[in-house]
């Protein structure tokens, strides 16, 4: 009898978890390179590989199971101290990890789960041969080893029995099994892949009447007869993830004694009599004791044994009976407190919260127009609750950037080796959180910057030694929060940017004029020009001038900015500033003429009334203000947006800052704080250097959102031009 189950609908869970576990394997292996004696990390890598193999078996993905088995065996030998972990093995394990990832991708895309895809056969064969080099004698069959162990233990006490072992499995599931999200069916499917379930007898003695039936509880148990060439440990591991409160008894039917059979029946929850009945229903008869032979024999084999072993010497009988009690898992509490939620559901929730914010703003507007004090108080309470819901909903999308950073350990390792460089990766701020959508989109820009730093920034050991530096270069990935933004820095202690070389290349490309004067910051930003490259040779890593301009565009598409700081011979730092979220923000509403604009509150530092004696003509867009002895460049939004309505009696300065630079925005009115739902603008506003988005106000009108970073850049440039004049 076999047990088959269609698990296609549930495979998505396996693919997601497999990729997560493969990422953990990569991290553990890279850690082992630094400390090969770290047994905890080694055990963690082994457990991750073992879990992948077990899960793949549950879903019938034998092509993954068979390959991972060899990798798991090698890691187990390392754990047992039989072989050491060195750089060669590290490379092999990482390549195996990559191959497993390719198998997962192929199966997810529809490839056969039982055969290696044709394009991966050659690679898998090569990896398998390299793995076998670490196995005993390179040719020892795993099952032969199991048979030798079983023989040494006296597990096969009867010469009359040859072939696979038969195991009797008594399984009782916890009432909370289904509530805990555990499905026992995949376990039976997994066992069927490595043997045959000859008998499956469901135990429904605890099943209540229909009126008393609770659909959320599990009342099932099973008596199973399982034939396989695997050992006891394999059978036990198949039930490794049983929920707490479940029970398991595994008995070798060929070595079980009458006393053990009686104890098994008595120990079943249904009692001795019913237990014996269930065992017999599943084909497990009480074995016979043959005192003259000093052994116990299964009922079906008594005739053969008496015929063939009339003169046999008594052999030692080894019987196995295991009751599995769920071991406490130190991560069980954490696991029970977290659930997997598809990202599109979170996106829908955020959109609904945004619409709720807009709808409530409309209610507040109506209450103000009606001058209804009670309604204003009620809407104020609702607004407070909506703000908490907004923060909670946005918090669901916040993820730590550490996972993104950890991916670059492998990139740095492989790229530095291919370039013949020695590089140490330093990571700080791994627990810094930002919106999941931002994390997903920042990976590619960071990859470009990291590879660029490895290729162009850091020198070879010989070059570093000639410059009086340590032979090992440092590449840093750092993250921290600053004024409602997240700052990500990619830094190196390499050669730095060569100003003259950049200027020469820029003139050759026609990016700047030969007589154009540029500051150091402006020269550094030239590397983001399309087609710009200072590489002498084109390699598979860089040199084609493709990538850095894309980096800048991708970052700006996230409403972020990138800046470069560099010093020749010391190193280079790329600083990326990104908003924490792309959906809903706290805004500060201002008025210019008859229009309302919004400044993201994270940029605002203070508001001041503009004195009439401030220098600057009404005809000029820029002016300056003495802010308690500090020079503050300012810009009039009336001039920026070409507003021709009547000038107000007073104007106000909103002091904003970004990246350590302060500036003032001059507006007509100050309307206060508000929750702002960001709506994207069309392509017509793509080149507008003052607007980053829009929002819908309570009265239904649209308010434009000021792009503070770009506006500050414009203010600084205008001030520099007028100061030179």
N, C-alpha and C positions, 0 to 999 in steps of 0.2 A: 504494500500500500504506500503510495506516495502522497505528499501534500504539496499542492501547487497554489500559488497566490499571485495575482496580478498586482505588482507594486509600482507600476509606472506613475500613477498619480502621486505617490509619496517619494519618488526618487529625487525631486527637487530639494528635499530636506537633506538627503545624502550629499548631493553635489555641493550645497552651501557649506555643510559641516566638513566635507572632505577638503575643500579649499582652505577653510580655516585651520584645519589640522596640518595641512601641508605647509601653510605659513608658519605654524609653530615648529614643525620639523626643521625648516630652514633656519629659524631663529636659534633653536637649540644647537644645531650643528655649528653655526657661526660662533656661538658661545663656547662650544667644546674646542674649537680651534684655539681659543685663547687659554682655556684651562681643560686639557684632556682628562684630568683626574676628577673632574666634577661629576660625581656619581649621580647626584640628584638630576642634573640636566640630562645626563645620559639615559636615566630611567624615564624621564619625561619624553625624550625623543622616541624611546622604545614603545612607550604607552600610546603615543600619538600614532605611530605606524601600526601598532596592534589594533587600535580602534578603527583605523581606516580599513584594515583587512577584515575585521569582524563585521563592520557595517556593510562593506561591499558584498560579503557573503550572504548577509541577510537579504539584500536586494538582488541576489543572483548574478552579481557582476564578477564572474569567475576570472575574467581576463585580468582584473585588478587584483583579486585575491591571490592568484598564483604568483604574480610578480612580487607583490608586497611580502609574501611568505618568505622568499629568499632574502629580501632586505631585512626582515624582522629577525631571521635566523642569524644573520651576520651581526646585527646589533646585540642580539642576545649573547653571542660569543664574546663580544666586547664587554658586556655587563658582567659576565662570569670571569673576566680576566684572562680568557684563553688567547685573545689577540689584543693588540694595542690600537689606540685611535690616533692616527697621524694625518698629515696633510693629504696624502694620497687617498685615504679612506674618506676623509671629509669631502674631497672633490667627487668621489664615487657616490656617496650618499646624496649629495646635492643634485648630481645628474640623475640619479634614480628618482628623487623628488620631482624634478622637472618632467621626467618621463611619465610618472604617475599623473601629474597635472595634465599632460597631453592626453592620457587615456581617459581621464575624467571629462575633458572637453569633448573628446571624440564621441564618447558614449552619450553625453548630454545632447550632442548634435545628431544622434540617431544611429551611431555605429553599433555593430553587433557586440553585445556584452560578453560573449563567450569566445570571440576570436580577436586576436590583435589586428588592428587596422593595418593594411598593407604598407602604408607609408611609415609605420612605426616598427615593423617587424625587425628590420635590420638593426635599428638602435636598441630594441629590447634584447635581441640575441647577444649583442656585444655587451650590454650591461649585465645580463645574466651570467655570461662567462666570467666577467670580472668579479661578480659576487661569489661565484662558485670557487674562485681562487682562495677565498677566505673560509671555505667550509672544510670539514675533515676530509683529507685525502682527495679533495676535489670531486670525488666520484661516489661517495657513500650515499646510498639512498636513505632518505629520511625515514621511510617506513621500516627499513631494515634495522635502523637504530631503535625504533620503538619496539620492534619484535624482540630485539636482543634484551632490552630493558625488561620487557614483560616476561621473557624467559628467565632472566636472572631473578626476578621477583617470584617466580613460580606461579605467574598469573594463569598460565595454561597448564592445568594440572592433569589433563586427560589427553592421552595420545590419540584418543578416538575423535577428538575435535580438532579440525584443521580449518583455517580460513579466518574470516573476520570475526570479531568479538560481538557478542550480543549484550546490550545494556538494557536494564529495565529502569525506567524513569517514572517516579511518582511525583507529580507536580500539583501543587495547590496554590492558586493565585489569591493575592490579597484582595479584599473587597474594594480597596481604593485603586486597583490596577488601572481601570479605565479613566478614572478621574485624574490620575497622574500622567495621562497621555501615553501609557505603555500598551503596546499591542503585542500579544504573545505569538500571533500567527507568523511574523517574520522569523522568529526563532526556529519554528518547525521547518520553514522553507530553507533556512540556513543549514539545518541538520540534513535535510534531504539532498543538499548539494554534495555532501560528503559521505553519504550512506543511504540506508533505506529505512524509513519508518514502517515497520511491518505491521504494527498494531497501534491504533489510536482510539482509546476508549475514553470518551468524555465522562467526567464525574459531575453529576448535577444533583447530588443529594441535598445540597443546601439551597436549591432553587425554590423560592417561596411560591405561594399561590399568586395568580395574576393580580389580584387586588392588592397584595402586599409587595409586589415587585417594584423595586427602585431601579429605573433604567440607567442610573449613573453608577450603580454598584456591579461588581463582578462576582458571580457565584460559581464560577467554573473551576474544575480541576481536570487533570488528565493522567491516565495510566498509559505509558508508551513503551513499546518494544522497538529498540533501535539497533540496527546492525551496521557496523562500520569497521574500518581498519584503523580508526583513530583510537587514542588512548583516553583514559579517564579525564585527564586535564582538559582535553579538547571538549568533552561533553560538558564539563563544569563551566568552562569559559563561555559556552554558547548561552548559558543562563546568567551571565555575569551581571546583567542590568535588571534583574528582577526587582520589583518594588518591595519596599520594606513590608514585612508581614506575610510575604509569600514563603512557601517551603518547598524544598527539593530533596528527593532521595534518589541516589543513583547506585545501582547494584549490578555487578557483573554476573549475568545469568549462568555463566559456565563455571563460576567458582563459588557461587553462593551456597552456604550450608543450610541445613534445615533450621538450625537455631536462628540464623540470620533472617531467613525467610519469615519465620514466626515473629521475630522482632519487628520486621518491616511492616507486616500486616497489623500488628498490635499498635504500632506507632502512627498509623494513618488516622486522620481526624474522625473517620466514620466508625472506628472501633474494630476489634479483632475479627468478628464474624464477617462484617461487611467488607473489611479490608481484604480478607482471604478471597472473598467472592470477586472483588474487583481485580485482584492479581490474576486469578484464573481466567476471568473474562478477557484479559489482555494477553493471554497465552503464557503466563508465567506460573507454571505448576510448582508445587513444593518439591524441592530436590530430594533424592533418596540418599540415605546414609548407608554406606557399604563398609561396615566395621572391618570385615576381613581384608579390605583393600586400604583401610585407613583414609577414606576420602568420601566426599559427597559428590553426587553426579546428578545433572539435570534429568528429569523424568524421561525425556525423549531419547536420552543417550544411554540409558541403563543397559539395554540389550547389547549394544555395541561394546560398551565398556567391559561387561562380564565376559563377552566372547573373546575380546582382544587382550584383556589384561587379567586373565585368570591367575597368572603367576606374577603379576606386576608388584613392585615394591611400593609401599605407600609414599606418596609425595607430600611435601608441605603445601598446605592450601592457604592461599592468600585471598581474602575476600575484602570487598570494598563497599562501604555504606557511608554515604555522605548526606548530611542534612545541611543545606545551605541556608544560612541566615544572612540577610542583607547586612553587609558591613557598613558601618557609618561612614559616609562620605563627607570629608571636610568641606567640599564645595556644594553639598546638597542644599544647604540653607540659601546660598547665593543663587543656585540654579532655580530653586522654587520661587524666588522673588523676581525672576526675569522671564520674559516671553519674547518670541520672535514675531515681529510685526512687519509686513511688507511695506516698503518705503512709500509706495503709491497711496496707501491708506493714511500715512502721516501727512503726505502732501495734500490729500483731500481735507484732512482735519485742519491744517494750517489755512487752506483757502476758505474754509467755512468760518474759522475764527476771524479771518480778515473781513469777510462779509458781515460778520456780527459786529465788528468794530465800526464799520461804515454805517450799518443800520442804527447802532446806538448813537453815533454822532448825529444822525438825522433826528432822532428822538430828542436829543439835547437841544438841537437847533429849534425844534418846534416848541419845546418848553420855554426857551428864552423868548421866543416871539410872543408866546401867550403870557409871559411873565407869571407863570404858575410856580409858586415857591415849592409846593408839595411835590410837584412833578420833577422840579429841578433836583430836589433832595433824593427822590427815588432814582432818577437817572444817574445821579452821582454815585449812589450805592451800586447800581448795576455796572457803571463804568469801572468801579474799583474791582468788582468780581471779574469782569471781562479782562481786565489787565492781568489778574492772577491766572485766569485760564490761558491767556495769550502767553504769559511767561512759562506756564507749565507745558503748553503745546510745543512751544519753541524748544523747551528743554528736552523734549522727547527726540528731537532731531539733532541735538548736540552730541557729538562724538569726540573722543580724544584723538589728537593728531599723531599720537605715538605709533599707532598701527601703520600709518603712512610712512613715518620716519623709519620704522624698522625694516621696511621693504628695501631701503637703500643700502643696508648692510651688505646684502648679496651683490648689488650693483657695484659698490665701492670695491668689494673683494675681487670680483671677476675683472672689472675694468682696470684696476691698478695692476693686476697680474699681467694682463695683456699688454699694458704700456710699460712694464718693467719698473714700476714705481712702488715704493713702500708708503702706505697711507693708513692712518688711524682715523676712524670716524668717531666724532664726539657728538652726543645727542643730549640736549637739555630741553625741558619744557614738554616732555611727552604727554603729560596729563592736561595740557592746554586744550580746551574744548572750543569747537566752532561748528557751524551748521554742516550737516552731512552732505548737502548739495555742494558746499564749498570744498569740502575734503575731496569729493569725487572728482572735481574739476581742477584741483590744484596739483594733482599728481604728475601730469605731463609737464607743466612748466618747471616743477621742481626737478624732474628727471633731466631736462635740458640743462638746468643750471649746475646740477651735480656732475654730469658728464663733462660739461664745459670746464668746470673747476679742475677735474681730474686730468683732462687733456691739456688745457692751456695754462691753468693757474699753477698747479704743483709741478715742481721740477723732478728730474730723476735723482737718485741718490748721489750720483757723481756730481751733478750740477749743484745740488744742495751743499755737498761737502766743499766744493770750490767756493761757494758763497759764505762759508763759515756756519752753515746751518746743520741741524741734525739730519741724518739721512732719511728719517721717517717724517713725511709731511702730515699735516693735520687738516682734516675737512670737518667743518662743524655744521650741524643742523640745530637751530635754536628756535624756540617759539615762546611767546609771552603776550599777555594782554596789555593794551595801552589805549586808553580813552575810547572804550567801546569798540576797539578793533583788535585783531590779532596780528602780531608782527612775526613773520617767519624770516629768519636770516640763514643764508647759505654762505659760509665763510671759509677761506683757506689761508694758510700762511705761506703762499707761494711767491711767485715772481712779481705779482701785481700787474696792472695795466700800463703798457708803455705809451705815454701820451703822444710822443712824436710819431710813433709808428701808426697809431690810430688816426692821427690827423693826416698823415701822408696817404693812407689807404682811403680815407674819406674824400680827399681831394681827387684821387685817382678815379673813384666811383662817381664823382660829381655830386656827392652828398652835401659838401660845403664848398664855399668859394676859397681860393688860395689866400686871399687877404682877410678872411673872416676871423675875428677875434672871439675866442671861446674860453669860458671858465673851465676849471678842472671837472666840475660836475657835468657841464655840457659835453665835454670831450668824452667822459665816461659813458654818457647816454648814447653816443654815436654807435656803440656796439649793437644797439637794438634796431638800427636802420636795416631795411630789407636788403638782403644780398651782401651784407657787410661781413668780412672775415679777414683776420690777420694771419691765419694759418698758412705756413709755407707749403704744406702738403695736405692733400685731401685724404682722409682716412675714413674707416667705417664708423668712427666716433664723432668727428667734426671736420670742419674745414670747407663746407660748401656754402656757408652763409645762410643756411636754412635752419631756423629754430629760434634764435634769439628774438627776432621780430615777432614770431608767433608767441613766444613767451610773454612779451609785453602786451600783445593783443588779448591773449587769454586772461591775463591778470586784470586788464582794464575791463574786460567783459564781466568780471566778477565785482565790478565797482571798486577795484583795488588799484594800487600804484606800486611801482618798483623803482628803487633808487640804487645807485652804485657808489660805494666808497672804496677807494683803492690807494695804495702807496707802493711805489716801486721797491721791490726787494722785501716788502713786509707782508703783503697779501691783499686780498680783495674780499669785500662783503657785499652781497646782494640782499637788499632789504625789501621785503614784500609786505605791504599793509593791506589787510582784507577786512571787510565788514564781518561781524560775527554771524549775521544772518542776512538772507536776501529777501525776506518776506515782510516782516512787520518790525517797525522801529519806533522809538520815541522821537517825536519831532518838535521843533520850535517854530511856530507860525509867525510870519512877519508880513507886513503889507507894503506894497510899492505901487503908488497910484491907486488904481481900482482893482489890482490883482493881489492874490494871496500866494505866498511862496513858503516852502518848508525847508528849514535847515535841520539836518540830523542832530539830535540833542547831544550826541556824544562829542561833537566838535565844539559846542558852545562853552565858553568859559565865563563870560559876564556880559552885561548889557549896560551901556552908558548913553547919556544924552549928548548929542554932538554940539559942542559950544559954537557960537556964531563966529568967534574969532579964529577958528581952525583955519590954517593955511590951505589954500586950494580954491581954484575957481569953480563956479558951477558948470563951466564948460568942460572941465577936465573930469575924466573918469576916476583918476586916482588922486589921493591926498594923503597927508600923514598927520598923526596925532601923537602927542606926548602923553603916554600912559604911565603916569607916576615915574617919570624919568626914563622910560623905555620907548624907543622909536617904534611906532606901530603903523605900518603901511595899510591904507584903507582903499576901498573901492565903492563907488556909488552904484547901487543896483539900478537907479533911475537911468543912468547912462548905459549900463550893460544891456538893459532890455529896451532902451530907447523909449522911455515913458514920457509923454508930452502933457500929461494931466497937470493941474495946478500944483505948485510946490507947497508942501505943508508948512505950518508955522515952525515946527521943530522936526529935527531928524534924530535918529538913534544909531548908535554903533553897537553891533553885535560882535564881540571879540571871540574869534575862533582860532583853533590851533590844529596843526596836523604835522606830524613828523618833526616836532620840536620847533616849528615855525609858527609865529603868531601873525594874525592879520585882522583887519576890521572890515565888516560888511555894513555899509550905511543903508538903512531902510527908513521908510516913512513911519510905519506903526509896528508895535509889538503886540501880538495877539496871544502869546503864551504857549504852553506845552499842549501836545495832543498826540494820541496814538495814530501812527501813520502806516497805512497799508501801501506798500510800494507796488506800483503798476508800471510795466515797461513801456517805453515810448517807441514809436515807429522809426523807420530809417531816416525820416526827414530831420530828426533831431540828432542823428549820429555824430555829426561834426560840431555840435553845439558844446562849447567848452565851459558852460555854466550850469547845465542841466543834466541830471543823472536819471531822472524818472519822474513819476507823477503819482498823485493820490487823489482819491475822491473824498470831498468834504461832506459834512452832514447835510448841507443844502443842495447837494448834487453837483456842485461846481467842481472843476478840476484845479488842483493846486500843483504847481511844478516844484520839484525837489532840487535844491541847490547842490551842485557838485563842488563841495568845499575844497577837496585837494586840487582840482584843476583851477578853481577860482583863486586859491592862494598862489598857485604858480603864476597865474596871469598878473596878480597884484605885485608880486615880487619882481617880475620882468618889467612891468610898467614903471615901477619905482626906480629900478636900475637905469632904465632908459632916460627918464627925466632927470635923474641925479647927474648923469653924464652930460646932458644938455646944459 
